[in-house]
Amino acid sequence: MVDDSSGLVKYYASRSFWLESSDDDLSPRPSLNEEITADIAILGAGFTGLWTGYYLLLQDPSLKIVIIEKHITGFGASGRNAGWCSPKFSLTPEVAIERYGEVAARELLLTMYASVNEMERVIQEEKMKVDWKKSGFMKVSMGEHLLFQFENEMKTFQKLGLEEYYQLLNRGETKDRINANGLKGSILTKVSAVLHPAKLARQLARILEERGVKIYEQTEVVDFKEGHSSNPPKLMTRSGTVTANLAVVIAGEAYLSQMTLFRRHIIPMYSSMVVTEPLSEAQWSSIGWENREAVGSNTLGQDYLQRTANGRILFGLGNAGRYRYASKIKDSFDTHDSVIDWLKQRVIKWFPSVSVNQFTHAWGGPIGVTSDWTPNIQFNQQTRVAKIFGYFGQGVSTANLAGRILTDLIFEKKSSLTNLPMVQHSSAKWVPEPLRWAGARYVQSEIGRLDKRSELYGIAPKGNTLAERMIRH
């Protein structure tokens, strides 16, 4: 990375199509070079940190809030994701029922639907222009041998009394919405949206600044101190310190894995995606997809798609880059030529009218994963430190929810949100290396093999292999 401002802007714009097209100046804000005091100190200028600041200010507009960011606002997953705002939680409804019971699982899902609607409310109220479109999420099947999964899912929703939020679509009904090659059917989640995530992050940061929040960028938090009795908590950087009178919030998601304290609590896994140039009217006429539904496959590796507001196709894969030994994170790990080439061919297989020379961007990045696939939303009233991590790629709506939960926790307010099962939850540590590396590599390889076998031979994964049991969530 170069040091001059123009070089930095080019570097950050290269991290994703979203950041490049965010309609915002990516020049870094000033860094922290002094000892300061605030009411709230937040590590991370991603969705969690920004939403937490937003809702804290709604409770008390006089709060002095400081956000510390190593790179720029939206640099991480908040500026590189698929642009879905779905009610999907990191755990499937089936697993949520097993762990928490039907009542708690139902309340969790209802809260996730409400989170999508809450984001829409704020976006409209704050007049943010983020290409928001609430038209549902379609989980599609490319083979008839996988359609039984949708029927099983509907039975679960019926058990929870939530079937009104979903709709089974047959082959014809699916193709009426999106004409992709080989689609056999789908299940529609009605309360779901797509958006431009980097526009949301950048605009939300501007709103916070207008209300007095100070955001320092190019500033790496190297450690934090918990509060004790009369000593408040602190965020410590190489060039300055923020002492927080009320609370410190640690919201670095996958990047927390680089701090010693979190090394075995969260690991970075990689997701990759490509995007086309705006397609022609003729191409869109053959594809349809006029409502811009979010689209994902029911494969183990999980393809995910968006039709962008300016007529591009975004296509990504969840099981993309390999886990790196000791949770290392580097820019060079974000994408791999073989994965990008595979993604392009995958798009062409789905949409034969697209040609290989129509792709304009490819990017990727780490997502944070806990050992039980569950977010940890914690706040210690004695130490006044909050820790939030582990969205497992479902962070857009969950980060908004986390911001509201943390606001209640920091103000010591009991609510329906603070009773949710992931609040004050602490996942077990990941196994130490080299077992962690060996296990992650095995699971990724086996998932790829099972999906390939499923597609080639029409053999549905049965959920009984070691890899499937390890990733069941």
C-alpha positions as a Markdown table, in Angstrom:
| # | Residue | x | y | z |
|---|---|---|---|---|
| 1 | Met | 0.0 | 0.0 | 0.0 |
| 2 | Val | 1.3 | 3.5 | -0.8 |
| 3 | Asp | 1.3 | 6.4 | 1.5 |
| 4 | Asp | -0.1 | 9.2 | -0.6 |
| 5 | Ser | -3.8 | 10.1 | -0.4 |
| 6 | Ser | -4.6 | 9.3 | -4.0 |
| 7 | Gly | -2.9 | 5.9 | -3.7 |
| 8 | Leu | -4.9 | 5.1 | -0.6 |
| 9 | Val | -8.2 | 6.1 | -2.3 |
| 10 | Lys | -7.3 | 3.7 | -5.2 |
| 11 | Tyr | -6.4 | 1.0 | -2.8 |
| 12 | Tyr | -9.6 | 1.2 | -0.9 |
| 13 | Ala | -11.7 | 1.5 | -4.0 |
| 14 | Ser | -10.1 | -1.7 | -5.2 |
| 15 | Arg | -11.4 | -3.7 | -2.2 |
| 16 | Ser | -14.9 | -4.1 | -3.8 |
| 17 | Phe | -17.2 | -2.8 | -6.5 |
| 18 | Trp | -19.4 | -1.5 | -3.6 |
| 19 | Leu | -16.6 | 0.8 | -2.2 |
| 20 | Glu | -15.6 | 1.9 | -5.7 |
| 21 | Ser | -19.3 | 2.9 | -6.5 |
| 22 | Ser | -20.2 | 4.3 | -3.1 |
| 23 | Asp | -20.5 | 7.9 | -4.3 |
| 24 | Asp | -18.4 | 9.0 | -1.4 |
| 25 | Asp | -14.8 | 10.3 | -0.9 |
| 26 | Leu | -12.7 | 7.3 | 0.3 |
| 27 | Ser | -9.9 | 9.6 | 1.5 |
| 28 | Pro | -9.1 | 8.5 | 5.0 |
| 29 | Arg | -10.2 | 10.6 | 7.9 |
| 30 | Pro | -7.5 | 11.8 | 10.3 |
| 31 | Ser | -5.9 | 9.3 | 12.6 |
| 32 | Leu | -5.8 | 9.5 | 16.4 |
| 33 | Asn | -2.6 | 11.0 | 17.7 |
| 34 | Glu | -3.4 | 12.0 | 21.3 |
| 35 | Glu | -5.0 | 10.9 | 24.6 |
| 36 | Ile | -8.7 | 11.7 | 24.6 |
| 37 | Thr | -11.8 | 11.0 | 26.7 |
| 38 | Ala | -15.2 | 10.1 | 25.5 |
| 39 | Asp | -18.4 | 8.6 | 26.9 |
| 40 | Ile | -18.4 | 5.7 | 24.4 |
| 41 | Ala | -15.3 | 4.3 | 22.5 |
| 42 | Ile | -16.0 | 1.9 | 19.6 |
| 43 | Leu | -13.5 | -0.3 | 17.8 |
| 44 | Gly | -14.6 | -0.7 | 14.2 |
| 45 | Ala | -16.4 | 1.6 | 11.7 |
| 46 | Gly | -18.4 | -1.2 | 10.2 |
| 47 | Phe | -22.1 | -1.8 | 10.5 |
| 48 | Thr | -22.0 | -2.9 | 14.1 |
| 49 | Gly | -20.0 | 0.1 | 15.4 |
| 50 | Leu | -22.0 | 2.6 | 13.3 |
| 51 | Trp | -25.4 | 1.2 | 14.3 |
| 52 | Thr | -24.4 | 1.1 | 17.9 |
| 53 | Gly | -23.4 | 4.7 | 17.8 |
| 54 | Tyr | -26.7 | 5.6 | 16.0 |
| 55 | Tyr | -29.0 | 4.0 | 18.6 |
| 56 | Leu | -26.9 | 5.2 | 21.5 |
| 57 | Leu | -27.4 | 8.8 | 20.3 |
| 58 | Leu | -31.1 | 8.2 | 19.9 |
| 59 | Gln | -31.2 | 7.3 | 23.6 |
| 60 | Asp | -28.9 | 10.2 | 24.7 |
| 61 | Pro | -28.0 | 12.8 | 22.0 |
| 62 | Ser | -25.5 | 14.4 | 24.4 |
| 63 | Leu | -23.2 | 11.4 | 24.4 |
| 64 | Lys | -19.6 | 11.9 | 23.2 |
| 65 | Ile | -18.9 | 8.9 | 21.0 |
| 66 | Val | -15.5 | 8.1 | 19.3 |
| 67 | Ile | -15.1 | 5.4 | 16.7 |
| 68 | Ile | -11.6 | 4.0 | 15.9 |
| 69 | Glu | -11.0 | 2.3 | 12.5 |
| 70 | Lys | -7.8 | 0.7 | 11.3 |
| 71 | His | -8.6 | 1.5 | 7.6 |
| 72 | Ile | -11.6 | 3.4 | 6.5 |
| 73 | Thr | -15.3 | 3.2 | 7.2 |
| 74 | Gly | -16.8 | 0.1 | 5.5 |
| 75 | Phe | -13.4 | -1.4 | 4.7 |
| 76 | Gly | -14.3 | -4.9 | 6.0 |
| 77 | Ala | -17.4 | -7.1 | 5.5 |
| 78 | Ser | -19.7 | -4.1 | 5.6 |
| 79 | Gly | -18.3 | -2.8 | 2.3 |
| 80 | Arg | -17.7 | -6.2 | 0.6 |
| 81 | Asn | -20.8 | -8.3 | 1.2 |
| 82 | Ala | -23.5 | -9.5 | -1.2 |
| 83 | Gly | -25.8 | -6.5 | -0.4 |
| 84 | Trp | -28.5 | -8.6 | 1.2 |
| 85 | Cys | -30.5 | -7.4 | 4.1 |
| 86 | Ser | -32.3 | -10.7 | 4.9 |
| 87 | Pro | -33.8 | -12.0 | 8.1 |
| 88 | Lys | -31.5 | -15.0 | 8.0 |
| 89 | Phe | -29.8 | -15.7 | 11.2 |
| 90 | Ser | -26.5 | -17.6 | 11.4 |
| 91 | Leu | -28.4 | -20.7 | 12.8 |
| 92 | Thr | -31.1 | -22.4 | 10.7 |
| 93 | Pro | -34.6 | -22.5 | 12.3 |
| 94 | Glu | -34.2 | -26.3 | 12.9 |
| 95 | Val | -31.0 | -25.9 | 14.9 |
| 96 | Ala | -32.4 | -22.9 | 16.7 |
| 97 | Ile | -35.4 | -25.0 | 17.8 |
| 98 | Glu | -33.0 | -27.7 | 19.0 |
| 99 | Arg | -30.9 | -25.3 | 21.0 |
| 100 | Tyr | -33.4 | -22.8 | 22.3 |
| 101 | Gly | -36.8 | -24.4 | 22.0 |
| 102 | Glu | -39.8 | -23.4 | 19.8 |
| 103 | Val | -40.8 | -20.3 | 21.7 |
| 104 | Ala | -37.3 | -18.7 | 21.8 |
| 105 | Ala | -36.7 | -19.8 | 18.1 |
| 106 | Arg | -39.9 | -18.2 | 17.0 |
| 107 | Glu | -39.1 | -15.0 | 18.9 |
| 108 | Leu | -35.7 | -14.9 | 17.3 |
| 109 | Leu | -37.1 | -15.2 | 13.8 |
| 110 | Leu | -39.7 | -12.5 | 14.4 |
| 111 | Thr | -37.0 | -10.2 | 15.7 |
| 112 | Met | -35.0 | -10.8 | 12.5 |
| 113 | Tyr | -38.0 | -9.9 | 10.3 |
| 114 | Ala | -38.4 | -6.8 | 12.5 |
| 115 | Ser | -34.8 | -5.9 | 12.0 |
| 116 | Val | -35.2 | -5.8 | 8.2 |
| 117 | Asn | -38.2 | -3.5 | 8.6 |
| 118 | Glu | -36.3 | -1.4 | 11.2 |
| 119 | Met | -33.5 | -0.8 | 8.7 |
| 120 | Glu | -36.0 | 0.2 | 6.0 |
| 121 | Arg | -37.6 | 2.7 | 8.5 |
| 122 | Val | -34.3 | 4.3 | 9.3 |
| 123 | Ile | -33.2 | 4.5 | 5.7 |
| 124 | Gln | -36.4 | 6.2 | 4.8 |
| 125 | Glu | -36.4 | 8.5 | 7.8 |
| 126 | Glu | -32.8 | 9.5 | 7.3 |
| 127 | Lys | -33.3 | 9.9 | 3.6 |
| 128 | Met | -30.4 | 7.6 | 2.8 |
| 129 | Lys | -29.9 | 6.7 | -0.9 |
| 130 | Val | -28.7 | 3.1 | -0.7 |
| 131 | Asp | -30.5 | 1.4 | -3.6 |
| 132 | Trp | -32.8 | -0.3 | -1.1 |
| 133 | Lys | -35.4 | -2.8 | -2.6 |
| 134 | Lys | -37.5 | -5.0 | -0.3 |
| 135 | Ser | -38.7 | -7.7 | -2.6 |
| 136 | Gly | -37.8 | -10.9 | -0.9 |
| 137 | Phe | -35.2 | -13.6 | -0.9 |
| 138 | Met | -35.4 | -16.7 | -3.1 |
| 139 | Lys | -33.5 | -19.8 | -2.1 |
| 140 | Val | -33.5 | -21.8 | -5.3 |
| 141 | Ser | -32.7 | -25.4 | -6.2 |
| 142 | Met | -30.8 | -26.3 | -9.4 |
| 143 | Gly | -31.9 | -29.9 | -9.1 |
| 144 | Glu | -35.1 | -31.8 | -8.3 |
| 145 | His | -33.3 | -34.0 | -5.9 |
| 146 | Leu | -32.9 | -31.0 | -3.6 |
| 147 | Leu | -36.5 | -29.8 | -3.6 |
| 148 | Phe | -37.3 | -31.8 | -0.5 |
| 149 | Gln | -35.3 | -29.4 | 1.5 |
| 150 | Phe | -37.8 | -26.6 | 0.9 |
| 151 | Glu | -40.7 | -28.8 | 1.9 |
| 152 | Asn | -38.9 | -29.6 | 5.2 |
| 153 | Glu | -38.2 | -26.0 | 5.8 |
| 154 | Met | -41.9 | -25.1 | 5.3 |
| 155 | Lys | -42.8 | -27.8 | 7.9 |
| 156 | Thr | -40.5 | -26.1 | 10.3 |
| 157 | Phe | -42.0 | -22.7 | 9.7 |
| 158 | Gln | -45.5 | -24.2 | 10.1 |
| 159 | Lys | -44.4 | -25.7 | 13.4 |
| 160 | Leu | -43.4 | -22.2 | 14.5 |
| 161 | Gly | -46.5 | -20.6 | 13.2 |
| 162 | Leu | -44.5 | -18.5 | 10.8 |
| 163 | Glu | -45.6 | -19.9 | 7.4 |
| 164 | Glu | -47.1 | -16.6 | 6.3 |
| 165 | Tyr | -43.6 | -15.2 | 5.9 |
| 166 | Tyr | -42.7 | -17.8 | 3.3 |
| 167 | Gln | -44.0 | -19.2 | 0.1 |
| 168 | Leu | -43.1 | -22.3 | -1.9 |
| 169 | Leu | -42.6 | -21.6 | -5.6 |
| 170 | Asn | -42.7 | -24.3 | -8.2 |
| 171 | Arg | -40.5 | -24.4 | -11.3 |
| 172 | Gly | -42.8 | -22.1 | -13.4 |
| 173 | Glu | -43.3 | -19.6 | -10.5 |
| 174 | Thr | -39.6 | -19.5 | -9.9 |
| 175 | Lys | -38.8 | -18.8 | -13.5 |
| 176 | Asp | -41.4 | -16.1 | -13.7 |
| 177 | Arg | -39.3 | -14.2 | -11.2 |
| 178 | Ile | -35.8 | -15.2 | -12.5 |
| 179 | Asn | -35.0 | -17.3 | -15.6 |
| 180 | Ala | -31.8 | -19.0 | -14.7 |
| 181 | Asn | -30.7 | -22.2 | -16.4 |
| 182 | Gly | -31.7 | -25.3 | -14.5 |
| 183 | Leu | -33.9 | -23.9 | -11.8 |
| 184 | Lys | -36.4 | -26.5 | -10.4 |
| 185 | Gly | -38.1 | -24.5 | -7.7 |
| 186 | Ser | -37.6 | -22.2 | -4.7 |
| 187 | Ile | -38.7 | -21.0 | -1.4 |
| 188 | Leu | -39.4 | -17.3 | -1.0 |
| 189 | Thr | -38.7 | -15.4 | 2.2 |
| 190 | Lys | -41.1 | -12.4 | 1.9 |
| 191 | Val | -39.4 | -10.0 | 4.3 |
| 192 | Ser | -36.0 | -9.5 | 2.8 |
| 193 | Ala | -34.2 | -6.7 | 0.8 |
| 194 | Val | -31.2 | -5.9 | -1.3 |
| 195 | Leu | -29.1 | -2.7 | -1.0 |
| 196 | His | -25.8 | -1.1 | -1.7 |
| 197 | Pro | -23.9 | -1.9 | 1.5 |
| 198 | Ala | -21.0 | 0.6 | 1.1 |
| 199 | Lys | -23.4 | 3.4 | 0.5 |
| 200 | Leu | -25.2 | 2.5 | 3.7 |
| 201 | Ala | -22.0 | 2.4 | 5.7 |
| 202 | Arg | -20.6 | 5.6 | 4.3 |
| 203 | Gln | -23.8 | 7.6 | 4.6 |
| 204 | Leu | -24.5 | 6.3 | 8.1 |
| 205 | Ala | -21.0 | 7.5 | 9.1 |
| 206 | Arg | -21.8 | 11.0 | 7.7 |
| 207 | Ile | -25.0 | 11.1 | 9.7 |
| 208 | Leu | -23.2 | 10.2 | 12.9 |
| 209 | Glu | -20.6 | 12.9 | 12.3 |
| 210 | Glu | -23.3 | 15.5 | 11.8 |
| 211 | Arg | -24.5 | 14.5 | 15.2 |
| 212 | Gly | -21.1 | 14.9 | 16.9 |
| 213 | Val | -19.5 | 11.5 | 16.6 |
| 214 | Lys | -15.8 | 11.6 | 15.9 |
| 215 | Ile | -14.4 | 8.9 | 13.6 |
| 216 | Tyr | -10.7 | 8.3 | 13.5 |
| 217 | Glu | -9.3 | 6.2 | 10.6 |
| 218 | Gln | -5.9 | 4.8 | 9.8 |
| 219 | Thr | -5.7 | 4.0 | 13.5 |
| 220 | Glu | -5.2 | 0.4 | 14.7 |
| 221 | Val | -6.5 | -0.6 | 18.1 |
| 222 | Val | -3.7 | -2.8 | 19.5 |
| 223 | Asp | -5.3 | -3.5 | 22.9 |
| 224 | Phe | -8.0 | -2.5 | 25.3 |
| 225 | Lys | -8.3 | -2.3 | 29.1 |
| 226 | Glu | -11.3 | -3.3 | 31.0 |
| 227 | Gly | -12.7 | -1.0 | 33.6 |
| 228 | His | -12.5 | -1.6 | 37.3 |
| 229 | Ser | -14.2 | 0.3 | 40.1 |
| 230 | Ser | -13.2 | 3.9 | 39.5 |
| 231 | Asn | -11.0 | 3.2 | 36.5 |
| 232 | Pro | -12.9 | 3.4 | 33.2 |
| 233 | Pro | -12.2 | 1.1 | 30.2 |
| 234 | Lys | -9.8 | 2.2 | 27.4 |
| 235 | Leu | -9.0 | 1.6 | 23.8 |
| 236 | Met | -5.3 | 1.7 | 23.1 |
| 237 | Thr | -3.6 | 2.5 | 19.8 |
| 238 | Arg | 0.0 | 3.0 | 18.9 |
| 239 | Ser | -0.4 | 6.7 | 18.8 |
| 240 | Gly | -3.1 | 7.5 | 21.3 |
| 241 | Thr | -5.7 | 6.3 | 23.8 |
| 242 | Val | -9.4 | 6.7 | 24.2 |
| 243 | Thr | -10.7 | 6.5 | 27.8 |
| 244 | Ala | -14.5 | 5.8 | 27.9 |
| 245 | Asn | -16.5 | 7.0 | 30.8 |
| 246 | Leu | -19.5 | 4.7 | 30.0 |
| 247 | Ala | -18.4 | 1.8 | 27.8 |
| 248 | Val | -15.9 | 0.4 | 25.3 |
| 249 | Val | -17.4 | -1.5 | 22.3 |
| 250 | Ile | -15.3 | -4.1 | 20.5 |
| 251 | Ala | -16.8 | -4.7 | 17.0 |
| 252 | Gly | -14.1 | -5.8 | 14.7 |
| 253 | Glu | -15.7 | -9.0 | 13.4 |
| 254 | Ala | -13.3 | -11.3 | 11.5 |
| 255 | Tyr | -10.4 | -8.9 | 12.1 |
| 256 | Leu | -10.6 | -9.5 | 15.9 |
| 257 | Ser | -8.9 | -12.9 | 15.2 |
| 258 | Gln | -5.7 | -10.9 | 14.8 |
| 259 | Met | -5.8 | -9.9 | 18.5 |
| 260 | Thr | -4.4 | -12.4 | 20.9 |
| 261 | Leu | -7.4 | -12.3 | 23.2 |
| 262 | Phe | -9.8 | -13.3 | 20.4 |
| 263 | Arg | -7.6 | -15.7 | 18.5 |
| 264 | Arg | -9.5 | -18.9 | 19.4 |
| 265 | His | -12.9 | -17.2 | 19.8 |
| 266 | Ile | -13.4 | -16.3 | 16.2 |
| 267 | Ile | -11.7 | -17.4 | 12.9 |
| 268 | Pro | -11.7 | -15.8 | 9.5 |
| 269 | Met | -13.2 | -17.7 | 6.6 |
| 270 | Tyr | -13.3 | -16.3 | 3.1 |
| 271 | Ser | -16.1 | -15.5 | 0.7 |
| 272 | Ser | -15.5 | -14.3 | -3.0 |
| 273 | Met | -17.7 | -12.7 | -5.6 |
| 274 | Val | -17.7 | -11.3 | -9.1 |
| 275 | Val | -19.9 | -8.7 | -10.8 |
| 276 | Thr | -20.7 | -8.0 | -14.4 |
| 277 | Glu | -21.0 | -4.8 | -16.3 |
| 278 | Pro | -24.6 | -3.5 | -16.7 |
| 279 | Leu | -26.3 | -6.0 | -18.9 |
| 280 | Ser | -28.2 | -5.0 | -22.1 |
| 281 | Glu | -32.0 | -4.8 | -22.3 |
| 282 | Ala | -32.0 | -7.9 | -24.4 |
| 283 | Gln | -30.1 | -9.8 | -21.8 |
| 284 | Trp | -32.4 | -8.7 | -19.0 |
| 285 | Ser | -35.4 | -9.5 | -21.1 |
| 286 | Ser | -34.3 | -13.1 | -21.3 |
| 287 | Ile | -33.4 | -13.2 | -17.5 |
| 288 | Gly | -36.3 | -11.3 | -16.0 |
| 289 | Trp | -35.5 | -10.7 | -12.3 |
| 290 | Glu | -37.4 | -7.4 | -12.4 |
| 291 | Asn | -38.0 | -7.3 | -8.7 |
| 292 | Arg | -34.4 | -7.7 | -7.8 |
| 293 | Glu | -35.0 | -10.4 | -5.3 |
| 294 | Ala | -32.0 | -11.7 | -3.4 |
| 295 | Val | -31.2 | -15.1 | -4.7 |
| 296 | Gly | -29.2 | -18.0 | -3.1 |
| 297 | Ser | -28.8 | -21.7 | -3.8 |
| 298 | Asn | -29.5 | -24.6 | -1.5 |
| 299 | Thr | -26.1 | -26.1 | -2.0 |
| 300 | Leu | -23.7 | -26.7 | 0.9 |
| 301 | Gly | -21.3 | -24.1 | -0.5 |
| 302 | Gln | -24.1 | -21.6 | -1.1 |
| 303 | Asp | -24.1 | -19.5 | -4.2 |
| 304 | Tyr | -25.5 | -16.0 | -3.6 |
| 305 | Leu | -26.7 | -13.4 | -6.1 |
| 306 | Gln | -28.0 | -9.9 | -6.5 |
| 307 | Arg | -29.3 | -7.8 | -9.4 |
| 308 | Thr | -27.8 | -4.4 | -8.7 |
| 309 | Ala | -29.7 | -1.2 | -9.1 |
| 310 | Asn | -27.7 | -0.3 | -12.2 |
| 311 | Gly | -28.4 | -3.7 | -13.9 |
| 312 | Arg | -25.4 | -5.8 | -13.0 |
| 313 | Ile | -25.3 | -9.4 | -11.8 |
| 314 | Leu | -23.3 | -10.0 | -8.6 |
| 315 | Phe | -22.5 | -13.7 | -8.0 |
| 316 | Gly | -20.6 | -15.0 | -5.0 |
| 317 | Leu | -19.7 | -18.2 | -3.2 |
| 318 | Gly | -19.6 | -18.8 | 0.5 |
| 319 | Asn | -17.1 | -21.7 | 0.5 |
| 320 | Ala | -14.4 | -19.8 | -1.5 |
| 321 | Gly | -11.0 | -19.0 | -0.1 |
| 322 | Arg | -9.1 | -21.5 | 2.1 |
| 323 | Tyr | -8.7 | -21.0 | 5.8 |
| 324 | Arg | -5.2 | -19.9 | 6.6 |
| 325 | Tyr | -3.0 | -21.3 | 9.3 |
| 326 | Ala | -3.3 | -19.5 | 12.6 |
| 327 | Ser | -6.1 | -17.3 | 11.3 |
| 328 | Lys | -3.8 | -15.1 | 9.2 |
| 329 | Ile | -5.4 | -12.3 | 7.2 |
| 330 | Lys | -3.8 | -10.7 | 4.2 |
| 331 | Asp | -5.1 | -8.9 | 1.1 |
| 332 | Ser | -3.6 | -11.6 | -1.0 |
| 333 | Phe | -5.9 | -14.1 | 0.6 |
| 334 | Asp | -9.1 | -12.2 | -0.5 |
| 335 | Thr | -9.3 | -13.7 | -4.0 |
| 336 | His | -7.8 | -16.6 | -6.0 |
| 337 | Asp | -7.7 | -16.9 | -9.8 |
| 338 | Ser | -9.1 | -20.4 | -9.8 |
| 339 | Val | -12.1 | -19.4 | -7.6 |
| 340 | Ile | -12.8 | -16.2 | -9.7 |
| 341 | Asp | -12.6 | -18.2 | -13.0 |
| 342 | Trp | -15.0 | -20.8 | -11.5 |
| 343 | Leu | -17.4 | -18.0 | -10.4 |
| 344 | Lys | -17.5 | -16.5 | -13.9 |
| 345 | Gln | -18.2 | -19.9 | -15.4 |
| 346 | Arg | -20.9 | -20.4 | -12.8 |
| 347 | Val | -22.6 | -17.2 | -13.8 |
| 348 | Ile | -22.5 | -18.2 | -17.4 |
| 349 | Lys | -24.0 | -21.6 | -16.6 |
| 350 | Trp | -26.9 | -19.9 | -14.8 |
| 351 | Phe | -27.3 | -17.1 | -17.4 |
| 352 | Pro | -26.0 | -18.3 | -20.8 |
| 353 | Ser | -26.6 | -14.8 | -22.3 |
| 354 | Val | -23.7 | -13.5 | -20.2 |
| 355 | Ser | -20.2 | -13.7 | -21.8 |
| 356 | Val | -16.9 | -14.0 | -20.0 |
| 357 | Asn | -15.7 | -10.6 | -21.1 |
| 358 | Gln | -18.6 | -8.9 | -19.3 |
| 359 | Phe | -17.1 | -9.2 | -15.9 |
| 360 | Thr | -15.7 | -6.0 | -14.4 |
| 361 | His | -14.9 | -6.7 | -10.7 |
| 362 | Ala | -13.8 | -9.5 | -8.5 |
| 363 | Trp | -13.2 | -9.3 | -4.7 |
| 364 | Gly | -13.5 | -11.2 | -1.5 |
| 365 | Gly | -12.7 | -11.0 | 2.2 |
| 366 | Pro | -12.9 | -12.6 | 5.6 |
| 367 | Ile | -16.1 | -13.3 | 7.6 |
| 368 | Gly | -16.1 | -14.1 | 11.3 |
| 369 | Val | -17.1 | -17.6 | 12.4 |
| 370 | Thr | -17.5 | -18.8 | 16.0 |
| 371 | Ser | -17.2 | -22.5 | 16.9 |
| 372 | Asp | -21.0 | -22.9 | 17.3 |
| 373 | Trp | -21.9 | -20.6 | 14.4 |
| 374 | Thr | -23.6 | -18.2 | 16.8 |
| 375 | Pro | -22.9 | -14.5 | 17.2 |
| 376 | Asn | -21.6 | -13.4 | 20.6 |
| 377 | Ile | -23.2 | -10.2 | 21.9 |
| 378 | Gln | -21.7 | -9.6 | 25.3 |
| 379 | Phe | -21.6 | -6.7 | 27.8 |
| 380 | Asn | -20.0 | -6.8 | 31.2 |
| 381 | Gln | -21.5 | -4.2 | 33.5 |
| 382 | Gln | -18.5 | -4.4 | 35.8 |
| 383 | Thr | -15.8 | -3.9 | 33.3 |
| 384 | Arg | -18.0 | -1.8 | 30.9 |
| 385 | Val | -16.7 | -3.6 | 27.9 |
| 386 | Ala | -19.0 | -4.9 | 25.1 |
| 387 | Lys | -17.8 | -7.6 | 22.6 |
| 388 | Ile | -19.7 | -8.4 | 19.4 |
| 389 | Phe | -18.5 | -10.9 | 16.8 |
| 390 | Gly | -19.4 | -14.0 | 14.8 |
| 391 | Tyr | -22.1 | -13.1 | 12.2 |
| 392 | Phe | -21.0 | -16.0 | 9.9 |
| 393 | Gly | -21.9 | -13.9 | 6.8 |
| 394 | Gln | -25.3 | -12.9 | 8.0 |
| 395 | Gly | -24.3 | -9.5 | 9.4 |
| 396 | Val | -26.2 | -6.8 | 7.6 |
| 397 | Ser | -29.5 | -7.1 | 9.5 |
| 398 | Thr | -27.9 | -8.8 | 12.5 |
| 399 | Ala | -25.5 | -5.8 | 13.0 |
| 400 | Asn | -28.5 | -3.5 | 13.2 |
| 401 | Leu | -30.1 | -5.7 | 15.8 |
| 402 | Ala | -26.8 | -5.9 | 17.7 |
| 403 | Gly | -26.6 | -2.1 | 17.8 |
| 404 | Arg | -30.0 | -2.0 | 19.4 |
| 405 | Ile | -29.2 | -4.8 | 21.9 |
| 406 | Leu | -26.0 | -3.1 | 22.9 |
| 407 | Thr | -27.8 | 0.2 | 23.5 |
| 408 | Asp | -30.2 | -1.5 | 25.9 |
| 409 | Leu | -27.3 | -3.4 | 27.6 |
| 410 | Ile | -25.2 | -0.3 | 28.1 |
| 411 | Phe | -28.1 | 1.7 | 29.5 |
| 412 | Glu | -29.0 | -1.4 | 31.7 |
| 413 | Lys | -32.4 | -1.6 | 30.1 |
| 414 | Lys | -34.1 | -5.0 | 30.1 |
| 415 | Ser | -36.1 | -5.6 | 27.0 |
| 416 | Ser | -37.3 | -8.4 | 24.6 |
| 417 | Leu | -34.0 | -7.9 | 22.7 |
| 418 | Thr | -31.8 | -8.5 | 25.7 |
| 419 | Asn | -33.6 | -11.8 | 26.3 |
| 420 | Leu | -32.6 | -13.2 | 22.9 |
| 421 | Pro | -30.4 | -16.4 | 23.1 |
| 422 | Met | -27.3 | -14.9 | 21.6 |
| 423 | Val | -27.1 | -12.1 | 24.2 |
| 424 | Gln | -24.4 | -12.7 | 26.8 |
| 425 | His | -23.6 | -15.9 | 24.9 |
| 426 | Ser | -20.0 | -17.1 | 24.8 |
| 427 | Ser | -19.1 | -19.7 | 22.2 |
| 428 | Ala | -16.6 | -22.4 | 23.1 |
| 429 | Lys | -13.0 | -21.8 | 21.9 |
| 430 | Trp | -11.9 | -23.2 | 18.6 |
| 431 | Val | -9.4 | -26.1 | 18.9 |
| 432 | Pro | -5.8 | -25.0 | 18.8 |
| 433 | Glu | -3.5 | -25.2 | 15.8 |
| 434 | Pro | -2.7 | -27.3 | 13.8 |
| 435 | Leu | -6.0 | -29.1 | 14.5 |
| 436 | Arg | -8.0 | -26.0 | 13.5 |
| 437 | Trp | -6.2 | -25.7 | 10.2 |
| 438 | Ala | -6.6 | -29.4 | 9.4 |
| 439 | Gly | -10.3 | -29.5 | 10.3 |
| 440 | Ala | -11.1 | -26.3 | 8.4 |
| 441 | Arg | -9.3 | -27.5 | 5.3 |
| 442 | Tyr | -11.0 | -30.9 | 5.4 |
| 443 | Val | -14.5 | -29.4 | 5.8 |
| 444 | Gln | -14.0 | -27.0 | 2.9 |
| 445 | Ser | -12.7 | -29.7 | 0.6 |
| 446 | Glu | -15.4 | -32.2 | 1.6 |
| 447 | Ile | -18.2 | -29.6 | 1.1 |
| 448 | Gly | -16.9 | -28.9 | -2.4 |
| 449 | Arg | -16.8 | -32.6 | -3.2 |
| 450 | Leu | -20.3 | -33.2 | -2.0 |
| 451 | Asp | -21.7 | -30.3 | -4.0 |
| 452 | Lys | -20.0 | -31.4 | -7.1 |
| 453 | Arg | -21.3 | -35.0 | -6.7 |
| 454 | Ser | -24.8 | -33.6 | -6.0 |
| 455 | Glu | -24.7 | -31.5 | -9.2 |
| 456 | Leu | -23.2 | -34.2 | -11.4 |
| 457 | Tyr | -25.2 | -37.2 | -10.3 |
| 458 | Gly | -28.3 | -35.8 | -8.6 |
| 459 | Ile | -27.3 | -37.3 | -5.2 |
| 460 | Ala | -28.5 | -35.0 | -2.4 |
| 461 | Pro | -26.2 | -34.7 | 0.6 |
| 462 | Lys | -27.7 | -36.7 | 3.4 |
| 463 | Gly | -26.2 | -34.7 | 6.3 |
| 464 | Asn | -24.5 | -37.7 | 7.8 |
| 465 | Thr | -20.9 | -37.2 | 6.7 |
| 466 | Leu | -18.4 | -35.8 | 9.3 |
| 467 | Ala | -18.0 | -32.6 | 7.3 |
| 468 | Glu | -21.8 | -32.0 | 7.2 |
| 469 | Arg | -22.2 | -32.7 | 10.9 |
| 470 | Met | -19.3 | -30.3 | 11.7 |
| 471 | Ile | -21.0 | -27.4 | 9.8 |
| 472 | Arg | -24.5 | -28.1 | 10.8 |
| 473 | His | -25.9 | -24.8 | 12.1 |
